[in-house]
Amino acid sequence: MLNTGDKAPSFSLPSDSGKPVKLSDFKDSTLILYFFPKADTPG
């Protein structure tokens, strides 16, 4: 479990084009991640 102010662990996710994007690709940048529910699921 992360707490407020903790550094995010290293991870990668597929972009909307399907190519992998790593958190480290955005080093020294401000980044906001927005997770949304899969289509046709309650959110």
Protein Blocks (a to p, Z undefined) as FASTA:
>chain_A
ZZehiacdddddddfkopacdfklmgoiacdddddddehiaZZ
